[in-house]
Amino acid sequence: MKKVELVANKSAIEQYFDQWHFSASAWHKEGILSADFPVDPGKCSSKLGQWLAENVATTRRDDDGSRVRLLMPVTEAGARLSHTARHHALSITDQNDLQRRIATIRYELDMLERTVAMYGSSLFDYRVESFEWPVFGSRDGGWHDGVQTVEEFFDFCARRIRKMGSVVLYAGLDRAAPPDTLWDAYRMRLLQSYREKKWQKMENAS
């Protein structure tokens, strides 16, 4: 059993603590605060949820201990191209509109090529982003999915991470890295590609 500081709403805190016997932080925003919740990582139903519960000390965004860095299955160039295609393909109304959008897409593709020429291969690197922790006790925090305990909260976050197709690179202040055994073949290929590019850049810089 350990304690983890979770950003939570009032209902979640009241479920766990007597209103006079919990240590809430001074961080308040629209009725949201944080408190130290007990958690038993061994009671998580997923291995990734258990690992998160073991290695994350807080979900407060103003604390580096909450940081979970994710390797996303999309490159910067791919994300820009995908955004361009989605933005212009959803609401084509007639032939003239189609021609205007085709012209705009050609222009944006030309700009993307210029950007690649300017910034080089970095636009083909997979994105690395920080996981956005939901508020424990909120609908966004899985409350509507039957999440009632801290262990279920970490399992919910693990499912969210897997749904994004991402890989956890590290978490917490000590930048703990999860074991490769947590990932399937697809995510391992993504992780291996990231590692190879990272080593190649380090060798080129040395």
C-alpha positions as CSV (number, residue, x, y, z in Angstrom):
1,M,0.0,0.0,0.0
2,K,1.3,3.5,-0.9
3,K,-0.2,7.0,-1.3
4,V,-0.5,8.9,-4.5
5,E,-1.6,12.5,-4.8
6,L,-4.5,12.7,-7.2
7,V,-6.2,15.8,-8.6
8,A,-9.8,15.0,-7.7
9,N,-13.2,16.5,-7.4
10,K,-15.1,16.8,-4.1
11,S,-17.3,13.7,-4.5
12,A,-14.2,11.5,-4.9
13,I,-12.5,12.9,-1.8
14,E,-15.7,12.6,0.2
15,Q,-15.9,8.9,-0.8
16,Y,-12.4,8.2,0.6
17,F,-12.1,10.5,3.5
18,D,-14.0,12.0,6.4
19,Q,-14.4,15.7,5.6
20,W,-12.3,16.7,8.6
21,H,-9.5,14.2,8.1
22,F,-7.9,14.6,4.8
23,S,-5.0,16.8,3.7
24,A,-6.1,18.7,0.6
25,S,-3.6,20.9,-1.3
26,A,-4.0,24.6,-1.7
27,W,-4.4,24.1,-5.4
28,H,-8.0,25.0,-6.1
29,K,-9.7,25.6,-9.4
30,E,-13.5,25.4,-10.0
31,G,-14.0,23.1,-7.0
32,I,-11.1,20.8,-8.0
33,L,-8.4,20.0,-5.5
34,S,-5.9,17.2,-4.7
35,A,-5.4,14.8,-1.9
36,D,-3.2,11.8,-0.9
37,F,-5.2,8.7,-1.8
38,P,-4.2,5.2,-0.7
39,V,-3.5,2.8,-3.6
40,D,-2.4,-0.9,-3.7
41,P,-0.8,-1.3,-7.2
42,G,-1.1,-5.1,-6.8
43,K,-4.9,-4.7,-7.0
44,C,-4.8,-3.2,-10.5
45,S,-6.3,-5.5,-13.1
46,S,-3.8,-4.5,-15.8
47,K,0.0,-4.7,-15.8
48,L,0.3,-1.2,-17.3
49,G,-2.1,0.2,-14.6
50,Q,-0.1,-1.5,-11.9
51,W,3.1,0.0,-13.3
52,L,1.6,3.5,-13.4
53,A,0.4,3.2,-9.8
54,E,3.8,2.1,-8.7
55,N,5.8,4.8,-10.5
56,V,3.6,7.9,-10.4
57,A,3.5,10.0,-7.2
58,T,1.0,12.6,-8.3
59,T,-1.3,13.7,-11.1
60,R,-0.8,17.4,-10.5
61,R,0.3,19.2,-13.6
62,D,2.5,21.6,-11.7
63,D,4.5,18.7,-10.3
64,D,7.1,16.9,-12.4
65,G,6.3,13.8,-10.5
66,S,3.1,13.5,-12.6
67,R,4.9,13.5,-15.9
68,V,4.3,10.4,-18.1
69,R,5.9,10.8,-21.6
70,L,4.3,9.0,-24.4
71,L,5.7,8.0,-27.8
72,M,2.8,8.6,-30.2
73,P,2.3,6.5,-33.4
74,V,2.4,9.7,-35.6
75,T,5.1,11.9,-37.0
76,E,4.9,15.6,-37.3
77,A,4.8,15.5,-41.1
78,G,2.2,12.8,-41.0
79,A,0.1,14.7,-38.5
80,R,0.1,17.8,-40.6
81,L,-0.8,15.9,-43.8
82,S,-3.6,14.1,-42.0
83,H,-5.0,17.3,-40.6
84,T,-5.0,18.9,-44.0
85,A,-6.8,16.0,-45.6
86,R,-9.4,15.8,-42.8
87,H,-10.0,19.5,-42.7
88,H,-10.7,19.8,-46.5
89,A,-12.6,16.5,-47.0
90,L,-15.4,16.8,-44.6
91,S,-17.7,19.4,-46.1
92,I,-17.3,19.6,-49.9
93,T,-20.6,21.1,-51.2
94,D,-20.2,21.3,-55.0
95,Q,-17.8,21.2,-57.9
96,N,-16.5,24.7,-57.4
97,D,-15.9,24.0,-53.7
98,L,-14.0,20.9,-54.6
99,Q,-11.7,22.8,-57.0
100,R,-11.0,25.5,-54.4
101,R,-10.2,22.9,-51.8
102,I,-7.9,21.0,-54.2
103,A,-6.0,24.3,-54.9
104,T,-5.7,24.9,-51.1
105,I,-4.5,21.4,-50.5
106,R,-1.8,21.7,-53.2
107,Y,-0.7,25.0,-51.6
108,E,-0.5,23.4,-48.2
109,L,1.4,20.4,-49.5
110,D,3.9,22.7,-51.1
111,M,4.3,24.5,-47.8
112,L,4.8,21.2,-46.1
113,E,7.6,20.3,-48.5
114,R,9.3,23.7,-47.8
115,T,9.0,23.1,-44.1
116,V,10.6,19.6,-44.5
117,A,13.4,21.2,-46.6
118,M,13.9,23.7,-43.8
119,Y,13.8,21.5,-40.7
120,G,15.0,18.2,-42.2
121,S,14.4,14.8,-40.9
122,S,13.1,15.9,-37.5
123,L,9.6,16.2,-39.0
124,F,9.7,12.4,-39.6
125,D,10.4,11.6,-35.9
126,Y,7.5,10.2,-33.9
127,R,5.9,12.7,-31.6
128,V,6.6,12.5,-27.9
129,E,3.8,14.0,-25.7
130,S,2.9,14.2,-22.0
131,F,-0.1,12.2,-20.9
132,E,-3.0,14.4,-19.7
133,W,-4.2,13.0,-16.4
134,P,-8.0,13.1,-16.0
135,V,-9.5,14.3,-12.8
136,F,-10.3,11.5,-10.4
137,G,-14.0,11.5,-9.7
138,S,-15.0,13.2,-13.0
139,R,-16.7,11.8,-16.0
140,D,-13.5,12.4,-17.9
141,G,-11.8,10.4,-15.2
142,G,-13.8,7.3,-16.0
143,W,-16.5,7.8,-13.3
144,H,-19.2,7.0,-15.9
145,D,-17.3,3.8,-16.8
146,G,-17.6,2.3,-13.3
147,V,-14.3,3.7,-11.9
148,Q,-14.7,3.9,-8.2
149,T,-11.3,3.1,-6.7
150,V,-7.8,4.5,-7.3
151,E,-6.7,1.2,-8.7
152,E,-9.6,1.3,-11.2
153,F,-8.5,4.9,-12.1
154,F,-5.0,3.7,-13.0
155,D,-6.4,0.9,-15.1
156,F,-8.7,3.4,-16.8
157,C,-5.7,5.6,-17.6
158,A,-3.8,2.5,-18.9
159,R,-6.6,1.7,-21.3
160,R,-6.6,5.3,-22.5
161,I,-2.9,5.2,-23.2
162,R,-3.3,1.9,-25.1
163,K,-6.3,3.2,-27.1
164,M,-4.1,6.1,-28.4
165,G,-1.7,3.5,-29.8
166,S,1.1,5.0,-27.7
167,V,4.0,3.7,-25.7
168,V,5.1,5.0,-22.3
169,L,8.8,6.1,-22.5
170,Y,9.1,7.0,-18.8
171,A,7.2,8.3,-15.8
172,G,7.9,10.2,-12.6
173,L,10.8,12.2,-11.2
174,D,13.2,9.3,-11.6
175,R,12.1,8.8,-15.3
176,A,11.4,5.1,-14.7
177,A,11.0,3.2,-17.9
178,P,8.4,0.4,-18.1
179,P,9.5,-3.1,-19.2
180,D,9.3,-4.0,-22.9
181,T,7.0,-6.9,-21.9
182,L,4.1,-4.5,-21.5
183,W,4.0,-3.8,-25.3
184,D,2.6,-5.8,-28.2
185,A,4.5,-6.4,-31.5
186,Y,3.2,-3.2,-33.1
187,R,4.2,-1.0,-30.2
188,M,7.6,-2.7,-29.9
189,R,8.3,-1.8,-33.6
190,L,7.3,1.8,-32.9
191,L,9.6,1.8,-29.8
192,Q,12.5,0.2,-31.7
193,S,12.3,2.7,-34.5
194,Y,12.4,5.5,-31.9
195,R,15.4,4.0,-30.2
196,E,17.3,3.5,-33.4
197,K,16.7,7.1,-34.5
198,K,17.7,8.4,-31.1
199,W,21.0,6.4,-31.2
200,Q,21.7,7.5,-34.7
201,K,21.3,11.2,-33.8
202,M,23.6,10.7,-30.8
203,E,26.2,9.1,-33.0
204,N,26.0,11.8,-35.6
205,A,26.3,14.5,-32.9
206,S,29.4,12.9,-31.4
